[in-house]
Amino acid sequence: MTNTSVNPTRSTGPALFVGGWALSQLWMFWVAPLLGAALAGLVYGRVTGETKISGA
Protein backbone atom coordinates (compact mmCIF):
# COMPACT_ATOMS: atom_id res chain seq x y z
CA MET A 1 0.00 0.00 0.00
CA THR A 2 1.30 3.41 -0.86
CA ASN A 3 0.06 6.91 -0.18
CA THR A 4 -2.44 5.76 2.41
CA SER A 5 -3.65 7.75 5.38
CA VAL A 6 -4.67 6.10 8.62
CA ASN A 7 -6.64 9.13 9.80
CA PRO A 8 -10.29 8.68 8.70
CA THR A 9 -10.86 12.40 8.26
CA ARG A 10 -7.72 12.77 6.16
CA SER A 11 -8.83 9.83 3.99
CA THR A 12 -12.35 11.13 3.39
CA GLY A 13 -11.43 14.33 1.56
CA PRO A 14 -9.35 12.75 -1.21
CA ALA A 15 -11.81 9.84 -1.53
CA LEU A 16 -14.65 12.27 -2.21
CA PHE A 17 -12.66 13.86 -5.02
CA VAL A 18 -11.45 10.58 -6.55
CA GLY A 19 -14.76 8.73 -6.18
CA GLY A 20 -15.25 5.17 -7.43
CA TRP A 21 -12.78 2.73 -5.90
CA ALA A 22 -11.65 5.21 -3.26
CA LEU A 23 -15.17 5.66 -1.92
CA SER A 24 -15.78 1.92 -1.94
CA GLN A 25 -12.80 1.44 0.40
CA LEU A 26 -13.50 4.45 2.62
CA TRP A 27 -15.83 2.61 4.99
CA MET A 28 -12.91 0.64 6.42
CA PHE A 29 -11.09 3.83 7.46
CA TRP A 30 -14.11 4.70 9.65
CA VAL A 31 -15.29 1.28 10.84
CA ALA A 32 -11.93 -0.21 11.86
CA PRO A 33 -10.99 2.55 14.37
CA LEU A 34 -14.48 2.53 15.88
CA LEU A 35 -14.44 -1.24 16.32
CA GLY A 36 -10.92 -1.09 17.72
CA ALA A 37 -11.95 1.55 20.26
CA ALA A 38 -15.00 -0.48 21.31
CA LEU A 39 -12.89 -3.61 21.69
CA ALA A 40 -10.27 -1.71 23.69
CA GLY A 41 -12.99 -0.43 26.01
CA LEU A 42 -14.22 -3.96 26.65
CA VAL A 43 -10.75 -5.42 27.13
CA TYR A 44 -9.65 -2.59 29.43
CA GLY A 45 -12.17 -3.60 32.08
CA ARG A 46 -10.98 -7.19 31.97
CA VAL A 47 -7.30 -6.30 32.12
CA THR A 48 -7.56 -3.75 34.94
CA GLY A 49 -10.32 -5.45 36.89
CA GLU A 50 -12.42 -2.29 36.91
CA THR A 51 -16.12 -3.06 36.56
CA LYS A 52 -17.74 0.36 36.71
CA ILE A 53 -16.98 3.88 35.62
CA SER A 54 -16.13 6.18 38.50
CA GLY A 55 -17.42 9.74 38.42
CA ALA A 56 -15.11 12.68 38.91
CHARMM-style PDB file with segment names, atoms N, HN, CA, C and O in Angstrom:
ATOM      1  N   MET     1       0.830  -1.163   0.000  1.00  0.00      PROA
ATOM      2  CA  MET     1       0.000   0.000   0.000  1.00  0.00      PROA
ATOM      3  C   MET     1       0.888   1.245   0.000  1.00  0.00      PROA
ATOM      4  O   MET     1       1.848   1.344   0.764  1.00  0.00      PROA
ATOM      5  N   THR     2       0.554   2.161  -0.847  1.00  0.00      PROA
ATOM      6  HN  THR     2      -0.226   2.081  -1.468  1.00  0.00      PROA
ATOM      7  CA  THR     2       1.300   3.415  -0.857  1.00  0.00      PROA
ATOM      8  C   THR     2       0.329   4.582  -0.774  1.00  0.00      PROA
ATOM      9  O   THR     2      -0.841   4.475  -1.143  1.00  0.00      PROA
ATOM     10  N   ASN     3       0.835   5.670  -0.291  1.00  0.00      PROA
ATOM     11  HN  ASN     3       1.786   5.756   0.008  1.00  0.00      PROA
ATOM     12  CA  ASN     3       0.056   6.908  -0.181  1.00  0.00      PROA
ATOM     13  C   ASN     3      -1.246   6.738   0.588  1.00  0.00      PROA
ATOM     14  O   ASN     3      -2.259   7.337   0.229  1.00  0.00      PROA
ATOM     15  N   THR     4      -1.229   5.941   1.623  1.00  0.00      PROA
ATOM     16  HN  THR     4      -0.406   5.455   1.914  1.00  0.00      PROA
ATOM     17  CA  THR     4      -2.441   5.760   2.410  1.00  0.00      PROA
ATOM     18  C   THR     4      -2.390   6.632   3.661  1.00  0.00      PROA
ATOM     19  O   THR     4      -1.313   6.970   4.153  1.00  0.00      PROA
ATOM     20  N   SER     5      -3.540   6.982   4.156  1.00  0.00      PROA
ATOM     21  HN  SER     5      -4.415   6.708   3.757  1.00  0.00      PROA
ATOM     22  CA  SER     5      -3.651   7.750   5.384  1.00  0.00      PROA
ATOM     23  C   SER     5      -4.438   6.915   6.380  1.00  0.00      PROA
ATOM     24  O   SER     5      -5.453   6.315   6.027  1.00  0.00      PROA
ATOM     25  N   VAL     6      -3.982   6.875   7.602  1.00  0.00      PROA
ATOM     26  HN  VAL     6      -3.157   7.362   7.889  1.00  0.00      PROA
ATOM     27  CA  VAL     6      -4.670   6.095   8.621  1.00  0.00      PROA
ATOM     28  C   VAL     6      -5.743   6.932   9.315  1.00  0.00      PROA
ATOM     29  O   VAL     6      -6.639   6.379   9.953  1.00  0.00      PROA
ATOM     30  N   ASN     7      -5.664   8.225   9.201  1.00  0.00      PROA
ATOM     31  HN  ASN     7      -4.936   8.674   8.683  1.00  0.00      PROA
ATOM     32  CA  ASN     7      -6.636   9.125   9.800  1.00  0.00      PROA
ATOM     33  C   ASN     7      -7.905   9.140   8.940  1.00  0.00      PROA
ATOM     34  O   ASN     7      -7.842   9.510   7.768  1.00  0.00      PROA
ATOM     35  N   PRO     8      -9.057   8.743   9.501  1.00  0.00      PROA
ATOM     36  CA  PRO     8     -10.289   8.682   8.703  1.00  0.00      PROA
ATOM     37  C   PRO     8     -10.678  10.016   8.063  1.00  0.00      PROA
ATOM     38  O   PRO     8     -11.130  10.054   6.918  1.00  0.00      PROA
ATOM     39  N   THR     9     -10.503  11.099   8.803  1.00  0.00      PROA
ATOM     40  HN  THR     9     -10.136  11.068   9.733  1.00  0.00      PROA
ATOM     41  CA  THR     9     -10.862  12.403   8.257  1.00  0.00      PROA
ATOM     42  C   THR     9      -9.957  12.772   7.095  1.00  0.00      PROA
ATOM     43  O   THR     9     -10.418  13.320   6.093  1.00  0.00      PROA
ATOM     44  N   ARG    10      -8.685  12.479   7.223  1.00  0.00      PROA
ATOM     45  HN  ARG    10      -8.310  12.034   8.036  1.00  0.00      PROA
ATOM     46  CA  ARG    10      -7.718  12.769   6.163  1.00  0.00      PROA
ATOM     47  C   ARG    10      -7.999  11.911   4.930  1.00  0.00      PROA
ATOM     48  O   ARG    10      -7.720  12.341   3.810  1.00  0.00      PROA
ATOM     49  N   SER    11      -8.536  10.730   5.108  1.00  0.00      PROA
ATOM     50  HN  SER    11      -8.763  10.381   6.018  1.00  0.00      PROA
ATOM     51  CA  SER    11      -8.829   9.833   3.993  1.00  0.00      PROA
ATOM     52  C   SER    11     -10.123  10.200   3.270  1.00  0.00      PROA
ATOM     53  O   SER    11     -10.274   9.908   2.084  1.00  0.00      PROA
ATOM     54  N   THR    12     -11.041  10.827   3.968  1.00  0.00      PROA
ATOM     55  HN  THR    12     -10.918  11.064   4.931  1.00  0.00      PROA
ATOM     56  CA  THR    12     -12.347  11.134   3.394  1.00  0.00      PROA
ATOM     57  C   THR    12     -12.267  12.188   2.299  1.00  0.00      PROA
ATOM     58  O   THR    12     -12.876  12.027   1.241  1.00  0.00      PROA
ATOM     59  N   GLY    13     -11.536  13.249   2.536  1.00  0.00      PROA
ATOM     60  HN  GLY    13     -11.042  13.380   3.396  1.00  0.00      PROA
ATOM     61  CA  GLY    13     -11.433  14.334   1.557  1.00  0.00      PROA
ATOM     62  C   GLY    13     -10.977  13.859   0.189  1.00  0.00      PROA
ATOM     63  O   GLY    13     -11.695  14.058  -0.790  1.00  0.00      PROA
ATOM     64  N   PRO    14      -9.808  13.237   0.086  1.00  0.00      PROA
ATOM     65  CA  PRO    14      -9.351  12.750  -1.214  1.00  0.00      PROA
ATOM     66  C   PRO    14     -10.298  11.711  -1.831  1.00  0.00      PROA
ATOM     67  O   PRO    14     -10.479  11.682  -3.048  1.00  0.00      PROA
ATOM     68  N   ALA    15     -10.895  10.865  -0.997  1.00  0.00      PROA
ATOM     69  HN  ALA    15     -10.748  10.888  -0.008  1.00  0.00      PROA
ATOM     70  CA  ALA    15     -11.807   9.845  -1.527  1.00  0.00      PROA
ATOM     71  C   ALA    15     -13.029  10.487  -2.178  1.00  0.00      PROA
ATOM     72  O   ALA    15     -13.534   9.985  -3.182  1.00  0.00      PROA
ATOM     73  N   LEU    16     -13.501  11.585  -1.614  1.00  0.00      PROA
ATOM     74  HN  LEU    16     -13.090  11.993  -0.798  1.00  0.00      PROA
ATOM     75  CA  LEU    16     -14.646  12.272  -2.207  1.00  0.00      PROA
ATOM     76  C   LEU    16     -14.301  12.852  -3.576  1.00  0.00      PROA
ATOM     77  O   LEU    16     -15.143  12.876  -4.473  1.00  0.00      PROA
ATOM     78  N   PHE    17     -13.072  13.316  -3.732  1.00  0.00      PROA
ATOM     79  HN  PHE    17     -12.389  13.296  -3.003  1.00  0.00      PROA
ATOM     80  CA  PHE    17     -12.659  13.864  -5.023  1.00  0.00      PROA
ATOM     81  C   PHE    17     -12.382  12.777  -6.054  1.00  0.00      PROA
ATOM     82  O   PHE    17     -12.707  12.943  -7.229  1.00  0.00      PROA
ATOM     83  N   VAL    18     -11.787  11.668  -5.628  1.00  0.00      PROA
ATOM     84  HN  VAL    18     -11.523  11.533  -4.672  1.00  0.00      PROA
ATOM     85  CA  VAL    18     -11.446  10.578  -6.554  1.00  0.00      PROA
ATOM     86  C   VAL    18     -12.699   9.793  -6.934  1.00  0.00      PROA
ATOM     87  O   VAL    18     -12.900   9.457  -8.101  1.00  0.00      PROA
ATOM     88  N   GLY    19     -13.543   9.501  -5.934  1.00  0.00      PROA
ATOM     89  HN  GLY    19     -13.379   9.773  -4.986  1.00  0.00      PROA
ATOM     90  CA  GLY    19     -14.759   8.734  -6.181  1.00  0.00      PROA
ATOM     91  C   GLY    19     -14.446   7.267  -6.466  1.00  0.00      PROA
ATOM     92  O   GLY    19     -13.341   6.796  -6.197  1.00  0.00      PROA
ATOM     93  N   GLY    20     -15.418   6.559  -7.008  1.00  0.00      PROA
ATOM     94  HN  GLY    20     -16.316   6.942  -7.227  1.00  0.00      PROA
ATOM     95  CA  GLY    20     -15.246   5.168  -7.427  1.00  0.00      PROA
ATOM     96  C   GLY    20     -14.615   4.259  -6.398  1.00  0.00      PROA
ATOM     97  O   GLY    20     -15.152   4.064  -5.308  1.00  0.00      PROA
ATOM     98  N   TRP    21     -13.456   3.699  -6.756  1.00  0.00      PROA
ATOM     99  HN  TRP    21     -13.019   3.858  -7.641  1.00  0.00      PROA
ATOM    100  CA  TRP    21     -12.777   2.726  -5.902  1.00  0.00      PROA
ATOM    101  C   TRP    21     -12.389   3.323  -4.555  1.00  0.00      PROA
ATOM    102  O   TRP    21     -12.405   2.620  -3.545  1.00  0.00      PROA
ATOM    103  N   ALA    22     -12.046   4.588  -4.523  1.00  0.00      PROA
ATOM    104  HN  ALA    22     -12.033   5.159  -5.343  1.00  0.00      PROA
ATOM    105  CA  ALA    22     -11.645   5.215  -3.259  1.00  0.00      PROA
ATOM    106  C   ALA    22     -12.823   5.279  -2.291  1.00  0.00      PROA
ATOM    107  O   ALA    22     -12.659   5.026  -1.098  1.00  0.00      PROA
ATOM    108  N   LEU    23     -13.986   5.609  -2.787  1.00  0.00      PROA
ATOM    109  HN  LEU    23     -14.119   5.814  -3.756  1.00  0.00      PROA
ATOM    110  CA  LEU    23     -15.173   5.658  -1.924  1.00  0.00      PROA
ATOM    111  C   LEU    23     -15.589   4.269  -1.467  1.00  0.00      PROA
ATOM    112  O   LEU    23     -16.090   4.104  -0.355  1.00  0.00      PROA
ATOM    113  N   SER    24     -15.386   3.277  -2.313  1.00  0.00      PROA
ATOM    114  HN  SER    24     -14.979   3.411  -3.216  1.00  0.00      PROA
ATOM    115  CA  SER    24     -15.783   1.917  -1.935  1.00  0.00      PROA
ATOM    116  C   SER    24     -14.900   1.364  -0.818  1.00  0.00      PROA
ATOM    117  O   SER    24     -15.315   0.451  -0.104  1.00  0.00      PROA
ATOM    118  N   GLN    25     -13.697   1.898  -0.656  1.00  0.00      PROA
ATOM    119  HN  GLN    25     -13.360   2.640  -1.236  1.00  0.00      PROA
ATOM    120  CA  GLN    25     -12.795   1.441   0.402  1.00  0.00      PROA
ATOM    121  C   GLN    25     -12.834   2.345   1.640  1.00  0.00      PROA
ATOM    122  O   GLN    25     -12.251   2.007   2.670  1.00  0.00      PROA
ATOM    123  N   LEU    26     -13.498   3.456   1.545  1.00  0.00      PROA
ATOM    124  HN  LEU    26     -13.972   3.730   0.708  1.00  0.00      PROA
ATOM    125  CA  LEU    26     -13.496   4.447   2.622  1.00  0.00      PROA
ATOM    126  C   LEU    26     -14.133   3.935   3.902  1.00  0.00      PROA
ATOM    127  O   LEU    26     -13.707   4.319   4.991  1.00  0.00      PROA
ATOM    128  N   TRP    27     -15.126   3.091   3.802  1.00  0.00      PROA
ATOM    129  HN  TRP    27     -15.472   2.779   2.917  1.00  0.00      PROA
ATOM    130  CA  TRP    27     -15.826   2.615   4.992  1.00  0.00      PROA
ATOM    131  C   TRP    27     -14.863   1.996   6.001  1.00  0.00      PROA
ATOM    132  O   TRP    27     -15.054   2.147   7.208  1.00  0.00      PROA
ATOM    133  N   MET    28     -13.837   1.305   5.523  1.00  0.00      PROA
ATOM    134  HN  MET    28     -13.681   1.183   4.543  1.00  0.00      PROA
ATOM    135  CA  MET    28     -12.906   0.635   6.424  1.00  0.00      PROA
ATOM    136  C   MET    28     -12.103   1.633   7.257  1.00  0.00      PROA
ATOM    137  O   MET    28     -11.724   1.326   8.387  1.00  0.00      PROA
ATOM    138  N   PHE    29     -11.841   2.816   6.717  1.00  0.00      PROA
ATOM    139  HN  PHE    29     -12.149   3.065   5.798  1.00  0.00      PROA
ATOM    140  CA  PHE    29     -11.090   3.826   7.465  1.00  0.00      PROA
ATOM    141  C   PHE    29     -11.920   4.384   8.619  1.00  0.00      PROA
ATOM    142  O   PHE    29     -11.358   4.940   9.562  1.00  0.00      PROA
ATOM    143  N   TRP    30     -13.236   4.248   8.563  1.00  0.00      PROA
ATOM    144  HN  TRP    30     -13.692   3.797   7.796  1.00  0.00      PROA
ATOM    145  CA  TRP    30     -14.108   4.702   9.645  1.00  0.00      PROA
ATOM    146  C   TRP    30     -14.499   3.560  10.580  1.00  0.00      PROA
ATOM    147  O   TRP    30     -14.523   3.740  11.797  1.00  0.00      PROA
ATOM    148  N   VAL    31     -14.803   2.394  10.026  1.00  0.00      PROA
ATOM    149  HN  VAL    31     -14.783   2.248   9.037  1.00  0.00      PROA
ATOM    150  CA  VAL    31     -15.290   1.285  10.841  1.00  0.00      PROA
ATOM    151  C   VAL    31     -14.186   0.668  11.694  1.00  0.00      PROA
ATOM    152  O   VAL    31     -14.407   0.382  12.871  1.00  0.00      PROA
ATOM    153  N   ALA    32     -13.014   0.460  11.128  1.00  0.00      PROA
ATOM    154  HN  ALA    32     -12.834   0.692  10.172  1.00  0.00      PROA
ATOM    155  CA  ALA    32     -11.929  -0.205  11.861  1.00  0.00      PROA
ATOM    156  C   ALA    32     -11.533   0.545  13.141  1.00  0.00      PROA
ATOM    157  O   ALA    32     -11.413  -0.094  14.186  1.00  0.00      PROA
ATOM    158  N   PRO    33     -11.327   1.864  13.110  1.00  0.00      PROA
ATOM    159  CA  PRO    33     -10.986   2.548  14.366  1.00  0.00      PROA
ATOM    160  C   PRO    33     -12.114   2.513  15.400  1.00  0.00      PROA
ATOM    161  O   PRO    33     -11.855   2.422  16.600  1.00  0.00      PROA
ATOM    162  N   LEU    34     -13.355   2.585  14.937  1.00  0.00      PROA
ATOM    163  HN  LEU    34     -13.565   2.659  13.962  1.00  0.00      PROA
ATOM    164  CA  LEU    34     -14.475   2.534  15.881  1.00  0.00      PROA
ATOM    165  C   LEU    34     -14.585   1.161  16.537  1.00  0.00      PROA
ATOM    166  O   LEU    34     -14.819   1.063  17.742  1.00  0.00      PROA
ATOM    167  N   LEU    35     -14.417   0.109  15.751  1.00  0.00      PROA
ATOM    168  HN  LEU    35     -14.227   0.189  14.772  1.00  0.00      PROA
ATOM    169  CA  LEU    35     -14.443  -1.241  16.321  1.00  0.00      PROA
ATOM    170  C   LEU    35     -13.256  -1.465  17.251  1.00  0.00      PROA
ATOM    171  O   LEU    35     -13.394  -2.092  18.301  1.00  0.00      PROA
ATOM    172  N   GLY    36     -12.105  -0.958  16.870  1.00  0.00      PROA
ATOM    173  HN  GLY    36     -11.993  -0.449  16.017  1.00  0.00      PROA
ATOM    174  CA  GLY    36     -10.924  -1.086  17.718  1.00  0.00      PROA
ATOM    175  C   GLY    36     -11.105  -0.376  19.050  1.00  0.00      PROA
ATOM    176  O   GLY    36     -10.703  -0.896  20.091  1.00  0.00      PROA
ATOM    177  N   ALA    37     -11.705   0.803  19.027  1.00  0.00      PROA
ATOM    178  HN  ALA    37     -12.032   1.225  18.182  1.00  0.00      PROA
ATOM    179  CA  ALA    37     -11.952   1.546  20.262  1.00  0.00      PROA
ATOM    180  C   ALA    37     -12.956   0.817  21.146  1.00  0.00      PROA
ATOM    181  O   ALA    37     -12.784   0.755  22.364  1.00  0.00      PROA
ATOM    182  N   ALA    38     -13.996   0.267  20.541  1.00  0.00      PROA
ATOM    183  HN  ALA    38     -14.136   0.317  19.552  1.00  0.00      PROA
ATOM    184  CA  ALA    38     -14.997  -0.478  21.312  1.00  0.00      PROA
ATOM    185  C   ALA    38     -14.368  -1.726  21.938  1.00  0.00      PROA
ATOM    186  O   ALA    38     -14.621  -2.040  23.101  1.00  0.00      PROA
ATOM    187  N   LEU    39     -13.563  -2.418  21.168  1.00  0.00      PROA
ATOM    188  HN  LEU    39     -13.358  -2.163  20.224  1.00  0.00      PROA
ATOM    189  CA  LEU    39     -12.895  -3.615  21.687  1.00  0.00      PROA
ATOM    190  C   LEU    39     -11.930  -3.241  22.815  1.00  0.00      PROA
ATOM    191  O   LEU    39     -11.860  -3.940  23.826  1.00  0.00      PROA
ATOM    192  N   ALA    40     -11.196  -2.154  22.649  1.00  0.00      PROA
ATOM    193  HN  ALA    40     -11.253  -1.586  21.828  1.00  0.00      PROA
ATOM    194  CA  ALA    40     -10.268  -1.706  23.694  1.00  0.00      PROA
ATOM    195  C   ALA    40     -11.024  -1.362  24.973  1.00  0.00      PROA
ATOM    196  O   ALA    40     -10.547  -1.647  26.072  1.00  0.00      PROA
ATOM    197  N   GLY    41     -12.197  -0.751  24.836  1.00  0.00      PROA
ATOM    198  HN  GLY    41     -12.584  -0.520  23.943  1.00  0.00      PROA
ATOM    199  CA  GLY    41     -12.994  -0.430  26.007  1.00  0.00      PROA
ATOM    200  C   GLY    41     -13.445  -1.670  26.758  1.00  0.00      PROA
ATOM    201  O   GLY    41     -13.467  -1.689  27.988  1.00  0.00      PROA
ATOM    202  N   LEU    42     -13.802  -2.703  26.013  1.00  0.00      PROA
ATOM    203  HN  LEU    42     -13.784  -2.688  25.013  1.00  0.00      PROA
ATOM    204  CA  LEU    42     -14.221  -3.957  26.647  1.00  0.00      PROA
ATOM    205  C   LEU    42     -13.044  -4.683  27.290  1.00  0.00      PROA
ATOM    206  O   LEU    42     -13.168  -5.206  28.397  1.00  0.00      PROA
ATOM    207  N   VAL    43     -11.925  -4.716  26.615  1.00  0.00      PROA
ATOM    208  HN  VAL    43     -11.824  -4.291  25.716  1.00  0.00      PROA
ATOM    209  CA  VAL    43     -10.751  -5.416  27.127  1.00  0.00      PROA
ATOM    210  C   VAL    43     -10.160  -4.691  28.325  1.00  0.00      PROA
ATOM    211  O   VAL    43      -9.648  -5.336  29.240  1.00  0.00      PROA
ATOM    212  N   TYR    44     -10.217  -3.377  28.340  1.00  0.00      PROA
ATOM    213  HN  TYR    44     -10.633  -2.853  27.597  1.00  0.00      PROA
ATOM    214  CA  TYR    44      -9.653  -2.588  29.435  1.00  0.00      PROA
ATOM    215  C   TYR    44     -10.229  -3.016  30.789  1.00  0.00      PROA
ATOM    216  O   TYR    44      -9.495  -3.190  31.762  1.00  0.00      PROA
ATOM    217  N   GLY    45     -11.535  -3.180  30.833  1.00  0.00      PROA
ATOM    218  HN  GLY    45     -12.131  -3.039  30.043  1.00  0.00      PROA
ATOM    219  CA  GLY    45     -12.170  -3.597  32.084  1.00  0.00      PROA
ATOM    220  C   GLY    45     -11.690  -4.955  32.547  1.00  0.00      PROA
ATOM    221  O   GLY    45     -11.515  -5.176  33.746  1.00  0.00      PROA
ATOM    222  N   ARG    46     -11.476  -5.859  31.621  1.00  0.00      PROA
ATOM    223  HN  ARG    46     -11.618  -5.679  30.648  1.00  0.00      PROA
ATOM    224  CA  ARG    46     -10.983  -7.195  31.974  1.00  0.00      PROA
ATOM    225  C   ARG    46      -9.535  -7.151  32.457  1.00  0.00      PROA
ATOM    226  O   ARG    46      -9.175  -7.828  33.420  1.00  0.00      PROA
ATOM    227  N   VAL    47      -8.721  -6.363  31.791  1.00  0.00      PROA
ATOM    228  HN  VAL    47      -9.014  -5.814  31.009  1.00  0.00      PROA
ATOM    229  CA  VAL    47      -7.299  -6.299  32.121  1.00  0.00      PROA
ATOM    230  C   VAL    47      -7.068  -5.609  33.459  1.00  0.00      PROA
ATOM    231  O   VAL    47      -6.250  -6.067  34.257  1.00  0.00      PROA
ATOM    232  N   THR    48      -7.776  -4.516  33.712  1.00  0.00      PROA
ATOM    233  HN  THR    48      -8.440  -4.143  33.064  1.00  0.00      PROA
ATOM    234  CA  THR    48      -7.559  -3.748  34.938  1.00  0.00      PROA
ATOM    235  C   THR    48      -8.408  -4.231  36.111  1.00  0.00      PROA
ATOM    236  O   THR    48      -8.116  -3.909  37.262  1.00  0.00      PROA
ATOM    237  N   GLY    49      -9.438  -4.987  35.829  1.00  0.00      PROA
ATOM    238  HN  GLY    49      -9.675  -5.249  34.893  1.00  0.00      PROA
ATOM    239  CA  GLY    49     -10.316  -5.452  36.886  1.00  0.00      PROA
ATOM    240  C   GLY    49     -11.373  -4.454  37.279  1.00  0.00      PROA
ATOM    241  O   GLY    49     -12.160  -4.720  38.188  1.00  0.00      PROA
ATOM    242  N   GLU    50     -11.417  -3.302  36.618  1.00  0.00      PROA
ATOM    243  HN  GLU    50     -10.778  -3.086  35.880  1.00  0.00      PROA
ATOM    244  CA  GLU    50     -12.423  -2.295  36.909  1.00  0.00      PROA
ATOM    245  C   GLU    50     -13.754  -2.733  36.294  1.00  0.00      PROA
ATOM    246  O   GLU    50     -13.800  -3.172  35.145  1.00  0.00      PROA
ATOM    247  N   THR    51     -14.831  -2.609  37.066  1.00  0.00      PROA
ATOM    248  HN  THR    51     -14.794  -2.252  37.999  1.00  0.00      PROA
ATOM    249  CA  THR    51     -16.124  -3.057  36.560  1.00  0.00      PROA
ATOM    250  C   THR    51     -17.095  -1.905  36.348  1.00  0.00      PROA
ATOM    251  O   THR    51     -18.083  -2.069  35.633  1.00  0.00      PROA
ATOM    252  N   LYS    52     -16.847  -0.758  36.938  1.00  0.00      PROA
ATOM    253  HN  LYS    52     -16.044  -0.624  37.519  1.00  0.00      PROA
ATOM    254  CA  LYS    52     -17.740   0.358  36.714  1.00  0.00      PROA
ATOM    255  C   LYS    52     -16.962   1.647  36.539  1.00  0.00      PROA
ATOM    256  O   LYS    52     -15.820   1.774  36.981  1.00  0.00      PROA
ATOM    257  N   ILE    53     -17.602   2.593  35.889  1.00  0.00      PROA
ATOM    258  HN  ILE    53     -18.530   2.491  35.530  1.00  0.00      PROA
ATOM    259  CA  ILE    53     -16.983   3.882  35.623  1.00  0.00      PROA
ATOM    260  C   ILE    53     -17.152   4.755  36.856  1.00  0.00      PROA
ATOM    261  O   ILE    53     -18.260   4.918  37.366  1.00  0.00      PROA
ATOM    262  N   SER    54     -16.055   5.308  37.328  1.00  0.00      PROA
ATOM    263  HN  SER    54     -15.154   5.175  36.914  1.00  0.00      PROA
ATOM    264  CA  SER    54     -16.131   6.185  38.500  1.00  0.00      PROA
ATOM    265  C   SER    54     -16.314   7.626  38.057  1.00  0.00      PROA
ATOM    266  O   SER    54     -15.678   8.071  37.102  1.00  0.00      PROA
ATOM    267  N   GLY    55     -17.167   8.344  38.736  1.00  0.00      PROA
ATOM    268  HN  GLY    55     -17.684   7.982  39.512  1.00  0.00      PROA
ATOM    269  CA  GLY    55     -17.417   9.740  38.416  1.00  0.00      PROA
ATOM    270  C   GLY    55     -16.344  10.636  39.025  1.00  0.00      PROA
ATOM    271  O   GLY    55     -15.724  10.296  40.033  1.00  0.00      PROA
ATOM    272  N   ALA    56     -16.143  11.761  38.405  1.00  0.00      PROA
ATOM    273  HN  ALA    56     -16.647  12.037  37.586  1.00  0.00      PROA
ATOM    274  CA  ALA    56     -15.115  12.677  38.908  1.00  0.00      PROA
ATOM    275  C   ALA    56     -15.689  13.648  39.905  1.00  0.00      PROA
ATOM    276  OT1 ALA    56     -14.964  14.493  40.432  1.00  0.00      PROA
TER     277      ALA     56
END
